């Protein structure tokens, strides 16, 4: 908020830097993003603690994949319906309720750790059940979050807002694992869960102060299911959004699941334990932050389609480098580029879709984005985890990234010009 108090400094900034910061003058976005930022740090601390606890209980790559599946797969089933709901109700109220429900899970996890109810291998089923519950809550939260952000500000601020959102999200990916590693080493995973519960509470309070500048409710008749199908038909028929969803799927299924297997890679490939796990997660987060900050400074739509497609190559290459040798420093470099590619793909896709979609369809179409970006990695994690038990973690993770990204590039090549025009020239 420095630019509000010291206009001189804003004049001294480059145009791109000023554009990146100008969105914070939007009061409602500032309330929303301020609360979300705190919540994201807690969420990433919990995520690292949860997967490390799952690994300690089972030492099984399959269970890591299954926990990721429980957390993420409800997004695939529920988010499209939640998107139709977001087009019918107050999106901000929907965000408040779903975030409060997610915070409850964190407090329950903390209580179970503190009371010694998560100590035996068979207790992994509690982690599975609570991860499934969180996945359901986050399916509604994802649909609300993706559709409400453009309603909090003037349209010209949306690209910078989404890039700022990504920068903060991925900064949390760097700091959150460090917080979790410190808490696990000093106390136990329960402290990270408790921290996340309070962070969710703070976010809900901030949401109470935010207001939507405009609504985009769909007043057409029909039930939730028929409107959900309308959204799917609209997205698949769109010359830009349809192909873009294919690119997003390749990255979400083939590249993004590497994050869930960092505990196994750290332990088996690099022999680095929880410290190596935190370093790999932080390196992936650092790459993501770098990419997000660059996109925020860039702050424009033109050329973004080509950049998003290039993320397919960078993501697959990063995963290969990470898994190539037992040297941790090389693994950190690979994780950095893989993390950057995931962010460029995710943020670029979201920005282009927000730019091209019809307002009344925003909730449903962006719910498809959320379904793939958050839910599709569950499918990839489950498949990679099962394959890793047979062919090894290095080959399973690398093969998924290379095969899916290559297939997507081959499919999209002949459609790239039509896709670019539909996405970047849309009103």
PyMOL commands that set and color helices and strands:
alter all, ss='L'
color gray80, all
select helices_A, chain A and resi 2-5+7-12+15-25+27-58+61-86+91-114+121-152+155-186+189-209+224-237+241-254+256-269+273-298+304-324+328-356+359-391+393-424
alter helices_A, ss='H'
color red, helices_A
deselect
rebuild
show_as cartoon
